[in-house]
Amino acid sequence: MKLVIFNTGRVGALLDDGSVIDLNYGYASWLHEKGEVRPYERADLLVPSNMLPFIQEGKEALELSKKVVSWVLAGKKYGPMDEKLHFLENEVELRAPLPSLQSRIMMAGSNFWDHARDGLNVRSEKQYTIADVKELVKKGEKRPWGFWKQAYNVIGTGEPITYPARTKRLDYECELGAIIGKSCKDVTEEDALSYVYGWTIINDMSCRDHPSDVGLWVEKNFDGSAPMGPCIVTADEIDDPYSLSIKQTVNGELRQDGNTSDMIWDYSYWISWLSRDLTLKPGDIICGGTCSGTAMDQTPRHNGTTDPKLFLKPGDRLEATIEKIGTLKNHIVSK
Protein backbone atom coordinates (compact mmCIF):
# COMPACT_ATOMS: atom_id res chain seq x y z
CA MET A 1 0.00 0.00 0.00
CA LYS A 2 1.09 3.56 -0.72
CA LEU A 3 0.49 5.67 2.39
CA VAL A 4 0.35 9.45 2.29
CA ILE A 5 -0.30 12.39 4.56
CA PHE A 6 -2.75 14.65 2.78
CA ASN A 7 -4.75 17.87 3.09
CA THR A 8 -5.19 18.55 6.82
CA GLY A 9 -2.54 16.01 7.84
CA ARG A 10 -4.53 12.78 7.75
CA VAL A 11 -3.27 9.36 6.64
CA GLY A 12 -4.58 8.12 3.32
CA ALA A 13 -4.08 5.38 0.77
CA LEU A 14 -2.74 6.68 -2.55
CA LEU A 15 -4.29 4.88 -5.52
CA ASP A 16 -2.88 4.43 -9.01
CA ASP A 17 -5.10 7.18 -10.43
CA GLY A 18 -3.75 9.72 -7.93
CA SER A 19 -6.87 9.71 -5.78
CA VAL A 20 -6.68 9.19 -2.02
CA ILE A 21 -8.89 7.30 0.45
CA ASP A 22 -9.10 8.55 4.04
CA LEU A 23 -8.38 5.32 5.94
CA ASN A 24 -9.46 6.43 9.42
CA TYR A 25 -12.82 7.84 8.33
CA GLY A 26 -13.24 4.92 5.97
CA TYR A 27 -12.80 2.38 8.75
CA ALA A 28 -15.11 4.31 11.08
CA SER A 29 -17.77 4.34 8.36
CA TRP A 30 -17.30 0.62 7.75
CA LEU A 31 -17.75 -0.10 11.47
CA HIS A 32 -20.85 2.13 11.56
CA GLU A 33 -22.42 0.27 8.66
CA LYS A 34 -21.83 -3.01 10.50
CA GLY A 35 -23.65 -1.63 13.55
CA GLU A 36 -20.58 -1.52 15.78
CA VAL A 37 -20.67 0.79 18.81
CA ARG A 38 -18.34 3.81 19.06
CA PRO A 39 -17.03 3.42 15.50
CA TYR A 40 -14.99 6.62 15.50
CA GLU A 41 -13.31 5.87 18.81
CA ARG A 42 -12.44 2.36 17.64
CA ALA A 43 -11.15 3.67 14.33
CA ASP A 44 -8.87 6.13 16.13
CA LEU A 45 -7.32 3.21 18.00
CA LEU A 46 -7.05 0.64 15.21
CA VAL A 47 -6.58 2.76 12.07
CA PRO A 48 -5.20 6.08 13.39
CA SER A 49 -5.43 9.24 11.33
CA ASN A 50 -1.82 10.24 12.18
CA MET A 51 1.14 8.53 10.54
CA LEU A 52 3.28 7.55 13.55
CA PRO A 53 0.52 5.73 15.51
CA PHE A 54 -0.62 4.18 12.23
CA ILE A 55 2.88 2.75 11.74
CA GLN A 56 2.97 1.60 15.36
CA GLU A 57 -0.23 -0.42 14.80
CA GLY A 58 1.73 -2.47 12.29
CA LYS A 59 0.22 -5.17 10.10
CA GLU A 60 -3.16 -5.00 11.83
CA ALA A 61 -3.80 -1.43 10.65
CA LEU A 62 -2.65 -2.33 7.15
CA GLU A 63 -4.94 -5.34 6.88
CA LEU A 64 -7.92 -3.31 8.04
CA SER A 65 -6.95 -0.55 5.62
CA LYS A 66 -6.97 -2.95 2.68
CA LYS A 67 -10.56 -3.86 3.55
CA VAL A 68 -11.42 -0.18 3.79
CA VAL A 69 -10.02 0.56 0.33
CA SER A 70 -12.05 -2.24 -1.26
CA TRP A 71 -15.19 -1.15 0.60
CA VAL A 72 -14.84 2.53 -0.39
CA LEU A 73 -14.11 1.67 -4.02
CA ALA A 74 -17.34 -0.33 -4.08
CA GLY A 75 -19.17 3.00 -3.95
CA LYS A 76 -18.92 4.51 -0.47
CA LYS A 77 -18.06 8.19 -0.99
CA TYR A 78 -19.21 9.67 2.33
CA GLY A 79 -19.37 8.57 5.96
CA PRO A 80 -22.36 8.74 8.35
CA MET A 81 -21.43 12.28 9.41
CA ASP A 82 -21.08 13.31 5.76
CA GLU A 83 -17.28 13.19 5.94
CA LYS A 84 -15.64 12.60 2.57
CA LEU A 85 -13.92 9.24 2.15
CA HIS A 86 -12.53 9.31 -1.40
CA PHE A 87 -10.71 12.35 -2.79
CA LEU A 88 -9.93 12.83 -6.48
CA GLU A 89 -6.38 13.78 -7.44
CA ASN A 90 -7.30 17.44 -7.96
CA GLU A 91 -8.77 17.52 -4.45
CA VAL A 92 -5.58 16.27 -2.80
CA GLU A 93 -2.60 18.19 -1.45
CA LEU A 94 0.11 15.72 -0.54
CA ARG A 95 2.30 16.56 2.43
CA ALA A 96 5.60 15.00 3.47
CA PRO A 97 4.88 11.51 4.83
CA LEU A 98 7.09 12.25 7.85
CA PRO A 99 5.94 10.01 10.70
CA SER A 100 6.79 12.55 13.40
CA LEU A 101 8.87 15.63 14.13
CA GLN A 102 10.66 13.31 16.56
CA SER A 103 11.75 11.07 13.68
CA ARG A 104 15.53 10.81 13.42
CA ILE A 105 16.83 10.89 9.85
CA MET A 106 20.13 9.07 9.42
CA MET A 107 21.98 9.52 6.14
CA ALA A 108 24.72 7.24 4.81
CA GLY A 109 27.52 9.18 3.15
CA SER A 110 29.34 8.22 -0.07
CA ASN A 111 27.67 4.80 -0.09
CA PHE A 112 27.34 3.97 -3.81
CA TRP A 113 30.35 2.70 -5.72
CA ASP A 114 30.09 5.22 -8.56
CA HIS A 115 29.30 8.18 -6.30
CA ALA A 116 32.25 7.29 -4.05
CA ARG A 117 34.51 7.06 -7.11
CA ASP A 118 33.37 10.42 -8.44
CA GLY A 119 33.76 12.03 -5.03
CA LEU A 120 37.42 10.97 -5.01
CA ASN A 121 38.01 12.07 -8.59
CA VAL A 122 36.74 15.62 -8.19
CA ARG A 123 39.23 16.16 -5.35
CA SER A 124 42.24 14.40 -6.83
CA GLU A 125 44.38 14.50 -9.95
CA LYS A 126 44.39 10.70 -9.93
CA GLN A 127 41.45 9.11 -11.71
CA TYR A 128 39.99 6.43 -9.45
CA THR A 129 37.98 3.48 -10.73
CA ILE A 130 35.29 1.50 -8.95
CA ALA A 131 37.88 -1.27 -8.58
CA ASP A 132 40.07 1.24 -6.72
CA VAL A 133 37.19 2.09 -4.38
CA LYS A 134 36.59 -1.60 -3.70
CA GLU A 135 40.25 -1.99 -2.81
CA LEU A 136 40.01 0.96 -0.40
CA VAL A 137 37.01 -0.67 1.27
CA LYS A 138 38.82 -4.01 1.46
CA LYS A 139 41.83 -2.38 3.12
CA GLY A 140 39.63 -0.49 5.56
CA GLU A 141 40.79 2.84 4.17
CA LYS A 142 37.24 3.71 3.18
CA ARG A 143 34.88 3.21 6.08
CA PRO A 144 31.14 3.75 6.61
CA TRP A 145 30.19 7.26 7.65
CA GLY A 146 27.10 9.40 7.73
CA PHE A 147 25.30 12.36 9.22
CA TRP A 148 21.91 13.46 10.50
CA LYS A 149 19.11 15.42 8.88
CA GLN A 150 16.68 17.31 11.10
CA ALA A 151 12.97 16.47 10.83
CA TYR A 152 12.07 20.15 10.92
CA ASN A 153 13.81 20.55 7.55
CA VAL A 154 11.52 18.04 5.82
CA ILE A 155 9.14 19.31 3.13
CA GLY A 156 6.73 17.49 0.85
CA THR A 157 6.37 17.03 -2.88
CA GLY A 158 5.43 20.20 -4.73
CA GLU A 159 6.87 22.48 -2.05
CA PRO A 160 9.56 25.06 -2.80
CA ILE A 161 13.16 24.82 -1.60
CA THR A 162 14.45 28.24 -0.59
CA TYR A 163 17.97 28.80 -1.90
CA PRO A 164 20.24 29.02 1.18
CA ALA A 165 22.13 32.26 1.79
CA ARG A 166 25.33 30.43 2.77
CA THR A 167 25.95 28.69 -0.54
CA LYS A 168 26.61 29.23 -4.21
CA ARG A 169 26.77 25.49 -4.88
CA LEU A 170 23.38 23.89 -4.09
CA ASP A 171 23.25 20.19 -4.97
CA TYR A 172 20.77 17.29 -5.03
CA GLU A 173 20.91 13.58 -4.11
CA CYS A 174 18.01 11.20 -4.76
CA GLU A 175 17.96 8.60 -1.96
CA LEU A 176 15.87 5.64 -0.84
CA GLY A 177 14.72 5.98 2.76
CA ALA A 178 13.86 3.04 5.01
CA ILE A 179 11.14 3.77 7.59
CA ILE A 180 11.63 1.84 10.84
CA GLY A 181 8.42 0.18 12.03
CA LYS A 182 9.37 -1.36 15.38
CA SER A 183 11.75 -0.47 18.19
CA CYS A 184 14.95 -2.44 17.89
CA LYS A 185 18.39 -2.73 19.49
CA ASP A 186 21.37 -4.96 18.69
CA VAL A 187 19.74 -6.22 15.50
CA THR A 188 21.54 -8.81 13.38
CA GLU A 189 21.99 -8.15 9.69
CA GLU A 190 19.91 -11.25 8.99
CA ASP A 191 16.91 -9.81 10.86
CA ALA A 192 17.39 -6.14 10.01
CA LEU A 193 14.93 -5.77 7.13
CA SER A 194 12.12 -7.24 9.25
CA TYR A 195 12.14 -3.94 11.16
CA VAL A 196 11.54 -1.86 8.02
CA TYR A 197 7.94 -0.69 7.76
CA GLY A 198 8.22 0.87 4.34
CA TRP A 199 10.20 2.91 1.86
CA THR A 200 10.15 6.51 0.67
CA ILE A 201 12.23 9.03 -1.31
CA ILE A 202 14.36 11.75 0.26
CA ASN A 203 16.23 14.31 -1.84
CA ASP A 204 19.33 15.12 0.19
CA MET A 205 19.90 18.80 -0.59
CA SER A 206 23.47 19.88 0.06
CA CYS A 207 25.59 23.04 0.08
CA ARG A 208 28.77 22.00 -1.76
CA ASP A 209 30.97 24.99 -1.03
CA HIS A 210 34.51 24.50 0.19
CA PRO A 211 34.49 22.67 3.56
CA SER A 212 36.25 25.57 5.28
CA ASP A 213 33.34 27.82 4.32
CA VAL A 214 30.39 25.57 5.17
CA GLY A 215 30.61 22.85 7.80
CA LEU A 216 28.73 19.56 7.36
CA TRP A 217 26.12 20.47 9.97
CA VAL A 218 25.17 23.52 7.88
CA GLU A 219 25.87 21.91 4.52
CA LYS A 220 23.19 19.28 5.10
CA ASN A 221 20.68 21.14 7.29
CA PHE A 222 18.68 24.19 6.29
CA ASP A 223 15.02 24.94 5.67
CA GLY A 224 13.77 22.56 2.98
CA SER A 225 16.97 20.50 2.88
CA ALA A 226 15.09 17.19 3.12
CA PRO A 227 12.25 16.92 0.59
CA MET A 228 10.41 13.66 1.27
CA GLY A 229 7.64 11.75 -0.46
CA PRO A 230 5.41 11.50 -2.26
CA CYS A 231 4.41 8.46 -0.18
CA ILE A 232 5.57 5.57 1.98
CA VAL A 233 5.34 2.24 0.17
CA THR A 234 4.86 -0.54 2.69
CA ALA A 235 7.58 -3.17 2.82
CA ASP A 236 5.30 -5.97 1.62
CA GLU A 237 5.09 -4.28 -1.80
CA ILE A 238 8.85 -4.13 -2.39
CA ASP A 239 10.31 -7.63 -2.41
CA ASP A 240 13.86 -6.51 -3.16
CA PRO A 241 14.97 -3.02 -2.10
CA TYR A 242 18.32 -3.67 -3.79
CA SER A 243 17.04 -3.67 -7.37
CA LEU A 244 15.28 -0.30 -7.65
CA SER A 245 16.14 2.26 -10.31
CA ILE A 246 17.02 5.78 -9.14
CA LYS A 247 16.61 8.79 -11.41
CA GLN A 248 16.85 12.54 -10.93
CA THR A 249 16.10 15.23 -13.47
CA VAL A 250 16.79 18.96 -13.34
CA ASN A 251 14.50 20.95 -15.63
CA GLY A 252 13.79 17.70 -17.49
CA GLU A 253 17.48 16.85 -18.01
CA LEU A 254 18.45 13.44 -16.65
CA ARG A 255 21.26 13.91 -14.12
CA GLN A 256 21.18 10.76 -11.96
CA ASP A 257 20.49 7.30 -13.37
CA GLY A 258 21.44 4.49 -11.01
CA ASN A 259 20.21 1.51 -9.05
CA THR A 260 20.11 0.53 -5.38
CA SER A 261 22.07 -2.61 -6.31
CA ASP A 262 25.19 -0.40 -6.33
CA MET A 263 25.20 0.33 -2.59
CA ILE A 264 28.46 -0.37 -0.79
CA TRP A 265 26.91 -1.09 2.62
CA ASP A 266 23.26 -2.14 2.44
CA TYR A 267 20.31 -1.38 4.73
CA SER A 268 20.82 -4.56 6.71
CA TYR A 269 24.30 -3.34 7.56
CA TRP A 270 23.20 0.16 8.52
CA ILE A 271 20.28 -0.98 10.68
CA SER A 272 22.47 -3.52 12.48
CA TRP A 273 25.38 -1.11 12.88
CA LEU A 274 23.28 1.82 14.12
CA SER A 275 21.30 -0.33 16.54
CA ARG A 276 24.40 -1.49 18.43
CA ASP A 277 24.34 1.56 20.66
CA LEU A 278 21.19 3.36 19.53
CA THR A 279 17.67 2.06 20.01
CA LEU A 280 15.88 2.65 16.73
CA LYS A 281 12.28 3.78 17.12
CA PRO A 282 9.18 3.58 14.91
CA GLY A 283 9.27 6.46 12.48
CA ASP A 284 13.05 6.75 12.33
CA ILE A 285 14.41 6.94 8.79
CA ILE A 286 17.64 5.55 7.34
CA CYS A 287 18.78 6.69 3.90
CA GLY A 288 21.34 4.59 2.07
CA GLY A 289 23.07 7.24 0.00
CA THR A 290 22.88 8.20 -3.66
CA CYS A 291 24.28 7.20 -7.03
CA SER A 292 26.54 9.15 -9.36
CA GLY A 293 25.28 12.20 -11.22
CA THR A 294 25.14 14.93 -8.61
CA ALA A 295 26.40 18.34 -9.66
CA MET A 296 29.46 17.77 -7.48
CA ASP A 297 30.18 14.43 -9.17
CA GLN A 298 30.28 16.10 -12.57
CA THR A 299 32.30 19.18 -11.56
CA PRO A 300 36.04 18.76 -10.88
CA ARG A 301 37.29 20.92 -8.04
CA HIS A 302 40.28 23.06 -8.98
CA ASN A 303 42.17 25.07 -6.37
CA GLY A 304 39.38 24.49 -3.86
CA THR A 305 36.59 25.85 -6.07
CA THR A 306 34.05 24.39 -8.49
CA ASP A 307 32.36 25.74 -11.59
CA PRO A 308 28.76 26.61 -10.63
CA LYS A 309 27.30 25.62 -14.01
CA LEU A 310 25.62 22.35 -12.99
CA PHE A 311 24.62 23.39 -9.49
CA LEU A 312 21.04 24.42 -8.77
CA LYS A 313 19.67 27.92 -9.22
CA PRO A 314 16.38 29.63 -8.39
CA GLY A 315 13.77 28.53 -10.89
CA ASP A 316 15.17 25.01 -11.32
CA ARG A 317 12.71 22.14 -11.07
CA LEU A 318 13.70 18.78 -9.57
CA GLU A 319 12.11 15.37 -10.06
CA ALA A 320 13.52 12.52 -7.95
CA THR A 321 12.13 9.13 -8.96
CA ILE A 322 12.61 5.70 -7.42
CA GLU A 323 11.06 2.61 -8.95
CA LYS A 324 7.88 1.33 -7.25
CA ILE A 325 7.60 4.46 -5.09
CA GLY A 326 6.95 7.41 -7.38
CA THR A 327 8.31 10.87 -8.11
CA LEU A 328 9.17 13.60 -5.61
CA LYS A 329 8.87 17.04 -7.23
CA ASN A 330 10.26 20.32 -5.89
CA HIS A 331 11.49 23.64 -7.22
CA ILE A 332 14.09 26.19 -6.14
CA VAL A 333 13.06 29.71 -5.15
CA SER A 334 15.04 32.77 -4.12
CA LYS A 335 15.20 33.71 -0.46
N, C-alpha and C positions, 0 to 999 in steps of 0.2 A: 504494500500500500504506500502511496505517496501522501505524506502528511504535511500540512501547511498551517501556518498561522495567518489568518486573513481578517480583513476589515477591522473590527474592534478588538482583535487580539484573540479570537477563538480558534480552536483546533478544527481543521477540516480535512476531508479526503479530496485530493486533487485528482480529477478524472482526465481521461485522454483528450477530451474535447475542451479542456481548460476550465470547465465548471467545477464547483466545489460544493460538497455536502457537509453541513454542520453536524458533526458526529454526536455531540452532547445533546443538542435539541432533538436530533433524529432518534437517539436511543430513548429519550424521555417520551417522545411521541409514540414510539413503538410499545413501550411499557404501558402508556395510557390506553392505547387501543386494546391491549390484552387485559385491561381491567386491573392492573397492578396498583397498589396503594403507593402514595408519595413518589410518583414517577420521576419528578425533577430532582428530588433529594437523592434517589437511588442512582440516577444518571450522573449526578455530580460526583458520586463516590466511585462508580464503576467505569464510566467513560467521561473523565473530566474535560472541562472546556479549556484548561490551560495545559501547555505542552509538557512541563516537567512532571506534574502528577500523572498525566496520561502515560508518559514513558515509564514511570514507576509502577503503574498497574500492569505493565508487561504484556504477555501474550493474551491474557484475559480480555483486556481492553481492545486489543486488535481483533480478536475473534468476534466480539460483540459488534465492533465497528463494521466488519465485513457483512454481517447480517443487516446492519442499518443501511449500508449502501444499497444492497439488493432491494430492501424494502422501500427505500425512498425512490429508487429508479423505477419501481413498479407503479409509481404514480402519486406518491405522497409529497406534495409540495409545501404544505403548511402544517404546523403542529396545532394542538388543541387550544393554545392561547394565541393563535394566528401568527406564530413565529415562523419565519421562512426557513426551510430546510435545504433547499437546493438553489444555488446561486449560479447564474450564467457567467461566462468568462468576463463579459463587460460589466458585471456587477461586483467583481472581486478585485480587491486590492491586496496583493500578497505582501506580507511582512517577513522579516527575517525569521526563520524557524528556530531561533535561539531558545533552547529550553528554559534558561533562567539567566538573569544578570549575575548569578553566582557561578555560572558555568566557567570552568577554567579551559582556556584554549591553548593547547600545547602544539607547537609547530616544529617539525623536524627540519633541520637545515641541510642544504646541499646533499639531498638523499636520493637523487636519480643519477645514474651513471653519466648520462650526457650533460646534465646540468652541472655536475661536479667537475667534469672535464672542462667545460666552457668557463666555469668560474676560475679554474687554474690558468687557463690560457689567456684570459683578459688581463691577468696580473703578471704574466711571465713572458719572457721572450721565447722560452721553450714551448713547443707545441705538444701538449699532452694528448694521449689517446685514451680511450676507455680501458684498454689493457693496462696502461700506466696507472690509472685510478684503481683498478682492481689489485694491482701490485701494492699500492700504498695502503689499501685496506688490509690486505694479507699481512703486511709488515706491521700493522698497527699504527702507521703514520697518519692515516686518515681515520678518525674516530667519530662515532655518533655525537651530534650536538644539536641543540635546538634553542628555542626561546618561547616566550609567552606572548599571546595577544590578549588584550583586555576586552571583556564582554561588552563594555560600554562603547567600544569602537565598532561594534557590529551594525551593519545596515542591511536592508533587504534588496531584492531585485527591483530594478527600476529607480532606485534612489540615487541621488547625485553624490559624488565624491568631491569634497572641497579640496582644491589644490593646496597642499601645505605651504606655509610661508618659509619653512626652513630648508626647502629643497629646490633644486633646478633639475633634478633627475628622478622623476616619479616613475616607478616600475610596477609591473603586474606579475602574478604567479598563480596560475590555476591549480588548485589543490583539492584532493579528495579528503573529506573529513569524516572520521569515525565517531559516532555518537555513543558514548558509554551508557548502557542500560541498567547495570546493576553495580552496587558497590563491590569493589574487589581489592585485594591486597595480596602480594606475593604470588601472582598468577604465573603459571607455566606458559611457555609459548604454545604448547599443544592445546591449552584450554582458552587462550586469550580471545579468540574471535567469538567465543560463546558469550562474551560480555558486551559485544557490540550490538546496540539496538538498531542502528541504521546508519545511512550514509548521506552526506550532503556535499555541496561545493562551497569552498571558501576561496576568494581571490585575495591572496596575500599581497596587499599593497605595500610598497617599500620605497623609502627615500635612499637613493643610491649614491649620494654624494660621498666625497672622500671621508673615510672613517674618522679622521681627526676633526671633521666639521660636524658630523651627525653621529652620535653614538647609537648602538643597536636598540636601546630602549626607546629612543625617539624615532629611529629609522623605521621601526615596525609598528609603532603605536601613535596614532593620531586620529582625529575624528574621521570616521568612514574608512579606516584602514583595513577593515575585515568584512567586506561584502560577503553575505552568506545566503544560500538558497538555490533554487527557488523553493525547495522542499526537502524533507527527509524521506528517503526511500528505505523502508524497513528491511532488515537484514535478510529476511526470508525471500526477498525478491532479487537479491544479488548473490548468486551461487559462488562466484569467484571474483572477489574484489581486486585480484591481481591480473585482470585481463580487460580492463576498461580503457577505452580511448579518451584522451585528454586533448582538448583543442581550445585555443584562445585567439580571438580576432580583435583587431583594433581598427575601427572604421571599415570593417568588412575584410581587411587584409589578414590572412592567416599568419599568426606569429608563432604559436605553440602547437605542436602536433606530435603527441607522444602517447604513452601507454603506461598504466600502473605496473605492468610486468617489469619495468625497468628500475624499480625501487632497489636501493642498496640494502637497507634494513626495512623489513616489512612491518605491517601493523602488529603481528604477533610479537615481534621483537620489542617494539615500542611499548606496547601495553604491559608486557612482562617486565621490561626494564624500568619503566616509570613506577610500576606498582611495588617495586622492592621496598621503597621507603615512603611512598605516597599512596594513601588510600584513594583510589579513583572512585568518583561518585556519579550517580545517574545525571546525565546532562553534560558531563565533561566531554570535551572534543579533542581528538588527536588528529592532526593533519600530517600526512606522510611526505610532504615536499612536492616539488614540481619538476617538470621536464625541461629540456632545453627550449630556447626560443624567447626568453625574456629580453628586454632591451639591453640589460647588462651583458647577457650572454653574447649578444651580437655586436657589442661595442668595445673594442680593445681600449684599455686604459693606458694612456701615455703620460708620463710625468705626473701621475696622480690625478689626471682629469680624464673625462670621457666626453665624446661628442654627444650633444643633446638630441641629435636628429631622431632617434628611435624612441626616446623616452616620451612619456605622456604629456599632453598639453590640454589646457581648458578647451572644451568642445569635443574632445575625443570620446568615442563610444566603445565600450568593452563588452564582449560576449564570451563568457567562460562556460564551456560545455564539457560535461563528462557523461559518457555513455550510460544509459539506463537511469540517469538522474534528471537531466534537463539542461537548461541554459540559464545562467545567471547574468543579467544585463545591468550595466551601470554606465554612467557618463561623468566626465570630469567638468567641474565648474570652477570659476575663479572665486577666490576668497572675497 
